[in-house]
Amino acid sequence: MKKQLTYIAISVAVCLTIGFLSSFATQSSVNDWYLELNKPSFNPPNWIFAPVWTVLYIMMGVAAGIVWAKGFYHIWVKTALYHFGIQLLFNALWSIIFFGFKNPFAALLVILALLVLLIFTIKWFKVVSTTAAYLLIPYLLWVCFATALNYKIWELN
């Protein structure tokens, strides 16, 4: 149990760090360029994004820690964590492309790839731990919502 808590703590820290670092790209545009964009009626208020992402990054880290604690020597664990790492990079890349480069279309392509990678990650997490896979479901739902939002912002602008 102590080993699992250590892996969870490390994984949560990594996820929160990735989120924190990608927020620099977000902050560079959220108070000017993003405000000027035409947005759909279902666009949530800006203040909601930081708490939602914080909770999601924590859940992602807990899920990854649970999988990691099953034994990195195991091929299924390695495969699951490989997928997790790649999707986490695409998660950060989306913020850089959308907010940093101010390119909603390229960001849409990135988030579509992220969705596919996330589905594969959930599939592999489920092979290792059903609990870990279920912890990623809110993240999947949020990314689906973000994809629709990204699409509409691109379409409206």
C-alpha positions as CSV (number, residue, x, y, z in Angstrom):
1,M,0.0,0.0,0.0
2,K,2.9,2.4,0.8
3,K,4.4,1.7,-2.6
4,Q,1.1,2.4,-4.3
5,L,0.7,5.7,-2.4
6,T,4.2,6.7,-3.4
7,Y,3.5,6.0,-7.1
8,I,0.2,7.9,-6.9
9,A,1.9,10.9,-5.3
10,I,4.6,11.0,-8.0
11,S,2.0,10.6,-10.8
12,V,-0.2,13.3,-9.4
13,A,2.8,15.6,-9.1
14,V,3.7,14.9,-12.7
15,C,0.2,15.5,-14.0
16,L,-0.2,18.7,-12.0
17,T,3.2,19.9,-13.2
18,I,2.3,19.3,-16.8
19,G,-1.0,21.2,-16.3
20,F,0.9,24.0,-14.6
21,L,3.4,24.3,-17.3
22,S,0.8,24.2,-20.1
23,S,-1.1,26.9,-18.3
24,F,1.6,29.4,-19.2
25,A,0.5,29.1,-22.8
26,T,-3.1,29.5,-21.7
27,Q,-2.4,32.6,-19.6
28,S,-0.6,34.3,-22.5
29,S,-3.9,34.5,-24.5
30,V,-6.8,34.0,-22.2
31,N,-7.2,37.6,-21.2
32,D,-6.9,39.1,-24.6
33,W,-7.1,36.9,-27.8
34,Y,-9.5,34.4,-26.3
35,L,-11.8,37.1,-25.0
36,E,-12.2,38.5,-28.6
37,L,-13.2,35.1,-30.1
38,N,-16.8,34.3,-31.0
39,K,-17.8,31.5,-28.7
40,P,-20.8,29.1,-28.7
41,S,-23.6,29.5,-26.2
42,F,-22.4,26.4,-24.3
43,N,-19.0,28.0,-23.6
44,P,-18.5,27.9,-19.8
45,P,-17.2,30.8,-17.8
46,N,-13.4,31.1,-17.8
47,W,-13.1,30.6,-14.0
48,I,-14.4,27.0,-14.3
49,F,-11.4,25.7,-16.3
50,A,-8.7,25.9,-13.6
51,P,-10.6,23.9,-10.9
52,V,-12.0,21.4,-13.4
53,W,-8.5,20.7,-14.8
54,T,-7.0,20.5,-11.3
55,V,-9.4,17.8,-10.3
56,L,-8.9,16.0,-13.6
57,Y,-5.1,16.1,-13.3
58,I,-5.4,14.7,-9.8
59,M,-7.7,11.9,-11.0
60,M,-5.4,11.2,-13.9
61,G,-2.4,11.0,-11.5
62,V,-4.2,8.7,-9.2
63,A,-5.1,6.4,-12.1
64,A,-1.6,6.4,-13.4
65,G,-0.2,5.7,-9.9
66,I,-2.5,2.7,-9.5
67,V,-1.4,1.3,-12.8
68,W,2.3,1.9,-12.1
69,A,2.0,0.2,-8.7
70,K,1.0,-3.0,-10.5
71,G,4.6,-3.4,-11.5
72,F,6.4,-1.6,-14.3
73,Y,8.1,-4.8,-15.3
74,H,4.8,-6.1,-16.6
75,I,4.3,-5.5,-20.4
76,W,0.6,-4.4,-19.9
77,V,1.6,-1.8,-17.3
78,K,4.4,-0.5,-19.6
79,T,1.9,-0.3,-22.5
80,A,-0.7,1.4,-20.4
81,L,1.8,4.0,-19.0
82,Y,3.2,4.6,-22.5
83,H,-0.2,5.5,-23.8
84,F,-0.8,7.6,-20.7
85,G,2.4,9.6,-21.3
86,I,1.7,10.2,-24.9
87,Q,-1.8,11.4,-24.3
88,L,-0.5,13.6,-21.5
89,L,1.9,15.2,-24.0
90,F,-0.9,15.8,-26.5
91,N,-2.9,17.3,-23.6
92,A,-0.2,19.9,-23.0
93,L,0.4,20.3,-26.8
94,W,-3.3,21.3,-27.2
95,S,-2.9,24.3,-24.9
96,I,0.3,25.4,-26.7
97,I,-1.3,25.2,-30.1
98,F,-4.7,26.7,-29.2
99,F,-3.6,29.4,-26.8
100,G,0.1,29.8,-27.5
101,F,-0.1,29.7,-31.3
102,K,-3.7,30.9,-31.3
103,N,-4.6,28.3,-33.9
104,P,-8.0,26.7,-33.2
105,F,-7.9,24.5,-36.3
106,A,-4.5,22.9,-35.5
107,A,-5.6,22.5,-31.9
108,L,-8.7,20.7,-33.2
109,L,-6.5,18.2,-34.9
110,V,-4.5,17.8,-31.7
111,I,-7.5,17.3,-29.5
112,L,-9.0,14.7,-31.9
113,A,-5.7,12.8,-31.7
114,L,-5.8,13.2,-27.9
115,L,-9.3,11.7,-27.9
116,V,-8.1,8.6,-29.7
117,L,-5.0,8.3,-27.5
118,L,-7.2,8.7,-24.4
119,I,-9.5,5.9,-25.5
120,F,-6.5,3.6,-26.0
121,T,-5.2,4.7,-22.6
122,I,-8.5,3.8,-20.9
123,K,-8.5,0.5,-22.7
124,W,-5.0,-0.4,-21.5
125,F,-5.7,0.9,-18.0
126,K,-8.7,-1.4,-17.8
127,V,-6.5,-4.4,-18.6
128,V,-4.4,-3.5,-15.6
129,S,-7.0,-1.9,-13.2
130,T,-10.7,-1.3,-13.7
131,T,-10.5,1.4,-11.0
132,A,-7.8,3.3,-12.9
133,A,-9.7,3.1,-16.1
134,Y,-12.9,4.5,-14.5
135,L,-10.9,7.3,-13.0
136,L,-10.2,8.5,-16.5
137,I,-13.9,8.6,-17.6
138,P,-14.5,12.2,-16.3
139,Y,-11.4,13.3,-18.2
140,L,-12.7,11.6,-21.4
141,L,-16.0,13.3,-21.0
142,W,-14.3,16.7,-20.5
143,V,-12.1,16.2,-23.5
144,C,-15.2,15.3,-25.6
145,F,-16.8,18.6,-24.4
146,A,-13.6,20.5,-25.1
147,T,-13.5,19.0,-28.6
148,A,-17.0,20.2,-29.3
149,L,-16.1,23.6,-27.9
150,N,-12.8,23.8,-29.9
151,Y,-14.7,22.8,-33.1
152,K,-17.4,25.5,-32.6
153,I,-14.8,28.2,-31.8
154,W,-12.9,27.3,-35.0
155,E,-16.2,27.3,-36.9
156,L,-17.3,30.7,-35.5
157,N,-14.0,32.4,-36.1
